Amino acid sequence: MKLKDVVKIVIIQACQGKTRGSINNCLTTDGLSDSLAPIEDIRQFENFFMFMSTMQGFLSIRHKEEGSWFIQEVCKIFKTYGNELTFVDCIRKIMKSIREKEGIIDGSQIAQLPEIRKDRLLSDFQLKQIAPTI
């Protein structure tokens, strides 16, 4: 219960499968529920946000020299807008930017679609840049 009132943010850059995301392809998945699961205090899982570089089942794209599309955009957007926009607005900008990227691998046109895997934030907030101490 020590983490109950702490904001927990997880940003994951990783492939979620072997499928290349194409421009004209759409994938959805459904999960199973377990009615026999043990009961525990669910409040420890609130105020949690998980942002994935790509959807379940798809590859995450990385430029050989410039790095991953996702992490490059996360860094760029938070650095540029972190003091102006709320956290969720920054996440939306990252998602829009990645959706607009296209590339070619092995002659096939590819794309990537990040996803918010879990959003249980109690409220939106703004990042504050802290001045480095010397």
SVG drawing of the C-alpha trace seen along z (x, -y; Angstrom):
<svg xmlns="http://www.w3.org/2000/svg" viewBox="-16 -26 45 46">
<polyline fill="none" stroke="black" stroke-width="0.4" points="0.0,0.0 3.0,-2.3 2.6,-3.1 -1.1,-3.9 -0.8,-7.6 2.3,-7.7 2.0,-8.2 3.5,-5.3 4.5,-5.8 5.9,-3.0 7.1,-3.7 8.2,-0.5 10.1,-0.4 9.9,3.2 8.5,5.4 5.2,7.0 5.4,9.7 6.6,10.5 4.0,8.8 5.1,5.7 2.5,3.0 1.4,2.0 -0.4,-1.2 -3.7,0.6 -3.7,3.2 -5.8,3.2 -5.5,5.6 -7.5,5.9 -7.3,8.4 -9.5,9.5 -8.5,10.8 -9.9,13.4 -11.2,12.8 -10.7,15.2 -13.7,15.2 -11.8,17.4 -8.9,14.9 -8.1,14.1 -9.5,10.9 -7.1,8.1 -7.2,4.3 -7.3,3.0 -6.5,-0.6 -2.8,0.2 -3.0,0.4 -4.6,-3.1 -2.7,-6.1 -0.8,-4.0 0.0,-4.6 1.6,-2.2 2.6,-3.5 3.8,-1.0 5.9,-1.7 3.6,0.6 0.5,2.7 0.5,6.3 1.7,8.6 3.6,6.0 7.3,5.1 8.6,1.8 10.6,-0.2 14.1,-1.4 16.4,-3.4 19.9,-2.0 21.6,-5.3 18.9,-7.5 17.3,-5.0 13.7,-3.9 10.9,-6.1 9.1,-5.9 11.8,-6.8 13.0,-9.6 9.5,-11.1 9.0,-10.6 12.3,-12.5 11.5,-15.2 7.9,-15.9 8.6,-15.9 11.7,-18.1 9.8,-20.5 6.4,-20.6 6.8,-19.1 6.7,-22.6 3.7,-23.7 1.4,-20.8 -0.1,-18.3 1.3,-14.7 -1.7,-13.3 -1.5,-16.1 2.2,-15.2 1.3,-11.5 -1.3,-12.4 1.3,-14.4 3.7,-11.4 1.0,-9.1 0.0,-11.4 3.7,-11.9 4.3,-8.1 1.1,-7.4 2.3,-9.8 5.7,-8.1 6.1,-5.7 9.2,-3.8 10.3,-0.9 11.8,2.4 12.6,5.1 10.6,3.3 7.4,3.1 5.9,-0.1 5.7,0.1 4.1,-1.9 3.9,-1.8 1.0,-2.5 1.9,-3.1 -0.7,-2.3 -1.7,-3.3 -1.8,0.1 -3.1,-1.1 -4.4,-4.5 -5.6,-4.6 -4.3,-8.1 -6.4,-9.9 -5.8,-13.2 -3.6,-14.8 -0.5,-16.7 2.3,-18.8 5.9,-17.8 8.2,-20.3 11.8,-20.8 14.2,-20.9 17.3,-23.0 20.5,-20.9 22.7,-21.6 26.4,-22.1"/>
</svg>
